[in-house]
Amino acid sequence: MRRMYSLVAVLVLAGVTGTTTGFTAAAPEAVVKVSSPFAGAKVNGGNVTMNMEAGKITLTLSDDVQDPKTPDPHWLVADKKGTTYLLDRMTIKDDKFNKTITLPPYIKDVAKVQIFCAWAVANLGEASF
């Protein structure tokens, strides 16, 4: 009986040791997607890159996308369900063009990105994933 307990103890310890050394939780890898080219009234060409890492989504415009030179351009994002989110203004202090945005945590996915003029209420260009 004693020998049987020893064998069980050895197997249990070997299993525990094997699982702790053989199994490590790896962080999920980043997912990167590139959209179709922008098409619209003022913005044609270029694309947007979506980087999903650690639960955060970051959108970055390519260098081909230029400031549409409208009064109030904003980021507008549509998710897969069709819900739209009007986000930050693209033109920032000293007329610089903000080409990157980190989305708020309540936006879980992105289907389309628009450059939207909030003053004229007009879609200046749209790209899809």
Salt bridges, closest charged atoms under 4 A:
ASP67 OD2 - LYS69 NZ 3.85
ASP72 OD1 - HIS74 ND1 3.62
ASP72 OD1 - ARG89 NE 3.13
GLU126 OE2 - LYS112 NZ 3.55
